[in-house]
Amino acid sequence: MFTSKKLSLVIGLLVLVSLVLAACQPAATPAEPVIQTVVVTQIVEGEPVEVVQVVTPTPEPEGPRTLVICLGQEPDTLYPYGGSMLAATQVKEAIYDGPIDANSFAYQPVILEKLPSIADGDTVINVVDVAAGDMVVDNDSNPVELAAGVMVRPAGCRAADCAVEYDGSSALQMDQMVVTSKLLAGLLWSDGTPLKASDSVYSFGLYMDPDTPNPTRYTGEHTASYEAPDDVTTVWTGLPGFLDATYYLNGPGTFTPLPEHIYGQYSPTELLELPEAARTPVGWGAYIIDEWTAGESITAHKNPNYFRASEGLPVFENMVYRIMGENANANIAALLAGECDVVDQTSGLEVASELLLELQSAGQAVPTFVTGTTWEHADFNIRPVEGSASGDFFAAWDADGDGVGPFGDVRLRQAVAMCMDRQSVVDTVMFGQSQIIHTYLPPNHPLFNPDAKQYPFDVAAASAMLEEAGWVDDDGAVETPRVAQGVTGVPDGTLLEFNYETTNATQRQQATQVLQQSLAQCGIKANLNYYPASEWFADGPDGKLFGRRYDLGQFAWLTGVEPPCNLYLSTEIPSAEDAFAGQNNPGYVNLEFDAVCNAAVQSLPGEPSYDENHLAAQIIFADDVPVVPLYLRLKLAATRPDFCNLIMDPTNNSEMWNIEEFDYGDCAAQ
């Protein structure tokens, strides 16, 4: 209960519904509406206010059933190569089913017979002859033209220690991976045209076209050829030397089939704006888009050619995506009024978590909280860009000439980690629905290493470590920051005071305020600064984060099925040399970490080196703590109380992945 003043307001939200049967049928007597009283917390002039809303749910209409999903954001485009908004993904799940899903830290085939595998023989590693001038993958996994002086891995070599320098003329053999995928037989586009393997090969051509906007063409650039020998088979061949840990995706799973019989007459540039591609595309999924009314709705109907139609799927005859905006209270009110069956995760429901839990207790709505694979973290600026000092703390950061600032001392980083009460953030800001994390992997990931060092909130232990590092409490007053005495590169008397910065998102502001208070208990003064996301994430060299112009900075990375140790390779430090394109914004350098991480990402699942090196990389990362892993971001959606089969999964970005199975009614009988 809030302790500040309250204002009681009563809003009558009455939805009057009359049921009309066909003209030849007598009118039905409407059921008596059930009145619900809902308390919604709003902010009025900076104060929390409880607003009582009286809601009458809309009675169920007779006739064909319609699924209504309320979106917080409007998609940018439904063309797979046109954008990457989550709101677009929510709609595309209804149009394109799969081709491969990612649930529970693993992949599942949707329109493939199975995932290719080495064990089954539909993936093979051939030994091939290579010569000067051939395209190969070098020891650092970069596509290069083979020439004298290039370091490569000969056939059978799986690590850097057996790489050789090509002399320009000698015979050389390398490993080459070939992946064969099989589509399900009888797949049809929603217009009734057969879906062929060649539609995926056509998609590969679009993926690689320079006029197609694509944040990364990594797989394509490591591809020697991609072919369709028949209507259901694709064969992907990698460049010699490229052994991909997720090779089973290198087919329709990466190169989503697109209808060549429709799109083939247009250029890649034209497809970006073509209504038939961007707004009403043909797919193979459960529904067919009828109309997209900008700012209002996207309507669809059941696809009669859906490959699971014989299972009675999809359940609904019609579907509507309502574009509602990110006002959590408005979305919840619409759900309670029966205007939405589902309110999706783009709707900003996180700020109303407490209300949703209360509604769940009252049996009026069902929120689904999932800790996904998006992890929030606070990054130390270990190697600031020259001239980027902010305050006295970084004033002499390059005094010893090695470019390493005060956060170069691992003891300071470990102490800061122990002074951040992350559990308090989870308990208050996240309403106990999330969990703290200790590496770049969530604890439920199959490759999470429980032996990695952890940093519980411990003011006493952190204070002792700070004293050892030369940051002393010279006045015995907790409310004043510690000062430097004998800290390398930092003048004596410098306050332990730095900027703690992030975006201006509400949840991040709330979290950093909690952490600021816990840091103060250790004698660390953190000055909070917030920026619009466009400014915070701007490209280097001028951008705050990736220009390495911050002290302690918070943001989030997405971890998928594969562990992302490569984020912190020393080769990934944003700098002028790589046009500030790297992702290792802390400037973390540990050659042992580089070695085990590279060994892991250049191994294949099932090989001992794959698991061993991914586990070892986490041990080093946790000991060095270049960033403080904070907590897992929540994915949150809400449904009517009798909704069935909405399953939010940690590794599937969209809760619509099984939209064909959505239903409401007697869920126990489903």
URSULBEL-V576671 format. One line per field, one symbol per residue. phi: phi as a letter, one per 30 degrees, with the letter a starting at -180 (. if undefined). psi: psi as a letter, one per 40 degrees, with the letter a starting at -180 (. if undefined). burial: 1 if it has 24 or more other C-alpha atoms within 12 Angstrom, else 0. Layout:
# URSULBEL-V576671
phi: ???
psi: ???
burial: ???
This chain:
# URSULBEL-V576671
phi: .dcddbbcbccdccccbccbddedcddddddddcdccbccdbcbhicdbccdccbcddddddjedbdccccdbcedacdeccabddedeeddddcccjdbcbbhiacbdcccdaddadddidbbcccbdbbejddbcddcicdbddaejddbcdeidbbddcdbcdcjbddbcbdbcbcccbdddidbdddjdedceddddddeddeddddcdbdacedddccdabbbdadbcbbcbddejcccdcedddaedcceebdddcdddcdeddddcdedcdbbddbbddbcdcacceibabcabeddcddcdddicddcdbbbccccjcdddddddddddidbcbcdddcidedcedddddddddicabdccbddcdcdaccdddbddeicebidecdcdcdcicicdedddddddddeedccdddddddcdchiccadbbbdcdecddcdcdddecbddadddddddddddjcccdbicddcddbdbideibdejdddbbdcbadceedddddddddedddddciccccdbbbeedddcddddddddddhbbcbbcabccccdcdcdddcdddcddaddchhcdcdddidbbdddedddddddcccejdedddeddddddddedddhdbcdcaddccbbbbddcdbidbdceccecdcdbedceabkdddcd
psi: hieiiihhihhhghhhhhhhiideiiiihiihihhhhhhhhihhfeihhhhhhhhhihihiiahihhhhhidihidiehdeeifiddddddddddhhbdhigiffiihideidihiiddeeehihihihiiheihihadefhhihhihehhihiheheideeiihheedihhiiihhhhhihiiieiiieeehhhidddddddddddeheehhhdhfdddeehdihigdaeehihhhiihehhhdfdeegadddghhigdededeiidddddehdedddfihaeadihhdihhhecihiiihheeheedeefiididiihhhhdifhdddddddddeeeidhhieeefedefdddddddddefeihihhhhaehhiihhhgdgihheehgaddedfdfdeeeehadeehddddddddeehgddddddcdefeeaiiieaeiideheehheeihigihgddddddddddeehigeeehdeiiiihhfhhehiiehighihhiaiehdddddddddddddddeefhhhhhhiiiddddeiiiediddeeffichhhaiihhbdhhfdedfideehhiddfffeiegdefhhhddddddddddeeiihdhdddddddddddddddddgdihhcihiihhiiiidfiiehhhidehdheedfddeiiibgdde.
burial: 0000000000001000000000000000000000011111110000000110111111000000011111111111111111000111111111111111111111111111011111000111110101000111111111110110011111101111001101000001111111111111001111000111111111111111000100000011111111110011111111111111111111111111111100100001001110011111111111111101000011111111111110001111111111111111111111111111111111111111111110110001111111111111111111111101110111111100001111111111111111111111110011111111111111111011100111111110011111101111100000001111001111000111111111100011111111111111111111111110000110111011111111111111111111111111111111100001111111111100111111111111100011111111111111111111111111111111111111111111111111111111000000
